[in-house]
């Protein structure tokens, strides 16, 4: 994809194409002020804005312009931009669920290629996040901006009443279940707010790296029809 001033890569975001930003500064001589446009949605836009001071220290001749839209409006705008090749930002944030459909259209750069060379730093990311940004042909079309970490929130008053420690909830799944049984018996409280939380845990148990709920790494179905 080209525009009058140079190269505009399309891009991605639980994946944020930071590599696309960095590549602009790799030219041998950067004298004139340049501005990179980053299209994002809340709260990725705030993450980018918070990084600008540190960015400016390393790249004083390259400014950052953040264009923020609400989640749905942002992805609609990016779909239009990639389809028409107009008003494309230098860096685009995409929710992981949109990466595949955008990549199929051929609008996203393969970051393994020059000048990005994502392969040199790919080991800094957790494997499953990189896999989400990798096409069937092996192209890495986005860089993870975060890995969606899980958070365990506990009520210490409930645990104290049941005689259970927070560490009992994270030692192992068996310890978690045993603690839950104790908490329910003593206090009447449940460990999970909804039965679907247990369902989501169970259906993902045993899934291997590179596999999904329905398709294995070799593209065969996990539960083929009889």
Helices and strands as residue ranges (DSSP letters): E 2-3, E 6-7, E 15-16, H 18-24, E 34-40, H 44-58, E 62-68, H 71-84, E 91-94, H 96-104, G 118-120, G 122-124, H 127-132, H 156-162, G 166-169, H 173-187, H 195-204
